[in-house]
Amino acid sequence: MRYDFGPARSDRGVKRRAFLCTAVAMASLAGCQRSDPPQPTIAEVRQAERRLAPVWELLARPDADTLREAARALADFPPQIHDNAVYTVEGDPALLDVLRIGDATVRVDGDWMQATARSFKSLVQSQPPDEARWAYEALDGLLAGVMRSARSWAGKRAGSNTVPLAYHSVLDLRALLARVMLESDATAGDPGLRDALKARRERLHAIGRDFSRISPEVP
């Protein structure tokens, strides 16, 4: 697609203003990149726990109905709820595959990942495209919040440099959900969405290849 922004201008004043605008924008961007995001208050963390714990209890036994219910609940949450959530990992020290938020614990291992992906596929097949896209974004946003929270996890597998299994299960599930969307009718006729899903999936795969660290990037 071509974009026409009008005829070129050679005027020196225009060039100077353009240069100054670019410099200011780059400086602002650099400043944003250097600044750490504000930390949530204890009250905000507790509120996130209270609201997200019931959703994770639904995901402990995933099927199309529980995923639909979870997505509907997430739709009522403010966007910052996922930034304020603090997840922890528990379980066998060699795996650390139990994810906790508040009083809710879910074993997020390979079986859980595959079961959730299958259930999501059933959900997508039973919904109109717009509802399937909405459910996907809600659930992917939840999982992205786990990945952001994981940057504070101190636990590593006993005797190994690799990170907790819970992190990789969540990361891999996000890639699987993107694949389900790409293979469904929900993205038909929307090349922009398909490109975005492919890019997200490729980035998740790239992050997943480094099993020795938790990536600071959350695509």
N, C-alpha and C positions, 0 to 999 in steps of 0.2 A: 504494500500500500504506500502511495506517495502522498506527502503532505506539502502543500504550497503555502509558505508563509509570506508571500508577496515579493516584490522586486528587491534585489540586493541593494544595500546602501553603502557607498564608499566614503561618506562624510566622516571626517576625523573625530568630530564630537560624538557621533553615534558609536564609533569604534571605542572611544575612550570610555563612554558610559557603559558599553557592553563589557569592557575589560574590568571596570570597577565592580560591576554587578557580579561578574563571575568570581572575582577575588573575594568579595564579601560572602558569596554563597559557599565557596570552598572553605573559607575560614569558619563559617558557621557550622558547616558539616564536620569539619575537623574537631571543633569544640564539642559537638554532640557526641562524636565517636569517643572522645576522651572522657566524657562525663559518665559516671556510673549511674544506673537507674536508681531512683529513690527506693529505699527499703520500706516494705510495708510495716505498719505498726502491729503490735501484738493483737489489737482488736481486729484489724483487717485480716490477719492470719487466722484467727479463731473463726471469723465469719466465713472465710473461704472453706475451712474445715467443715463447719456445720452444713454448708450448702453442697459441698462436693462429696462428702462421705456417703450420703444416700445414693448418689449416682454410681459410685464405685461398688456399692453393695449390689446394685442391679447388674453391673458388669461382671460380678463374680460368677454368675450363672447365665452367660450370654445366649440369647436366642433373638429372633427377629423382634419379638414383642418387647423384651427388656431393652434392646438397643433403641427401639422407637421411643419407649418411655424415657430413657436416658437422654436422648436427643431433645425431646420436648422439654424436659426439665432444664437442660443447658440453655435453651433458647431464652429463658427468663432471667438468666444470670447476666450481670454487667460484665463487659469484656475484661476488666481488670481482675476479675475473680481468679483467673488462671495465673496471673502474675503474682498474686498474693498467696497462692497455695504452697504449702511446704509438705512435700512427700518424704517419707523415710523408707529405708529398705531393711528387711529382717529375713530370718530364716537360716537355713544351713549356711555356715560361713563359707563353704566352698561354692555356693551359688548366689545367696542373697537375692532370692527371687520372689519374696513377699513384699508387696507394696502397701504402705500404710498411709492413710490420711485420717486424722481424727481417730474414731473407733473402728473405722472400716479397713479391713485387710483383704487383699486379693493376691493369690499366687499367680503371678504373671509369667508363666513359663511357656514353653513351646506349644503344649497342648491348649492352653488358654488362648494363645495367639491364633492358632489355626481355627479353633472353635469360634472365636469372635469374628474372624474373617469370613467364615462360612455363613455365620448368622447375618453378617452385614450384607453379604451377597443376596441372601433370601429377602432381606429388608428392601434392598434396592430394586429387586425384581418385582416386588409387590407394590411399589409406589410410583406415582407420576414422576417424570424427570426432575421437576422443580423441587418436589419434596425430598427426593433422593439426594439432590445436591445440598439441600439445607441440612439433612441429617448427617451427611458426610462432613460438612464444615464444622458442625457442632461437635462431632466425635473427634475429628482431627485436632480441633482446637484444644480439647481436653488432653489429648495425648501430647500435644506440643507443650502444654503446661507442665506435664510430668518431666519432659526433657529439659525444660528450663530449670525446674526445681532440682534436677539431678546434678546440676553444676556445683551444688553444695554438699553432695554426698561424699563422705570420707571413706566409706567402706569399700574394700577391694576383695576379690576372691582370695581365700587363704592360699599362700604359696604361689600366687600368680600375679601378674601385672594387669590382668584384664579386669574390666569394671563389672559391677553386679549384673547378673543375668536379667534382672527386671528392666534395666535400661535398654538392653538390646531387644528384649521382647516388645517393648513399647515402640522403639524405633522401627523394628521390622514390621510391626502391625501397621504403622502409618504407611509404610511402603505397600503393604498388601491392600489396604483400603484404597489407596490411589489406583492400584492395578484393577481392583474390582470396578471402580468408577470408569476407568478407561475402557474396560471390556463391556460396559453396559450401554444401554441406550440413553442414559442420563446425560451423556456428553455429546450425543449426536448433534451435528449442526452447530457446534460451539468450538471452533478451532482454538480460540483463545484459552478456554478452560482446559482443553486437552493439552495444549502446550504447557500451561502452568502445572498441571498434574504430572506430566512427564518430567519437567524440570525438578519438581519437588521430589519425585521418586528417585531420580538419578542422584540428587544431592544426598538423600537419605542413605542410598546404597554406598555412596562414597564415604560418608561418615561412618557407616557400619563396618567398613573394611579396616578401620583402625580400632582394634579391640583393646588397646592399651590405655585409652583415655576417654573421658566424657567430653564431647565437643562443646566449645563455647557457643557454637553456631546452632541455631534452631530454625531450619527452613520452614 
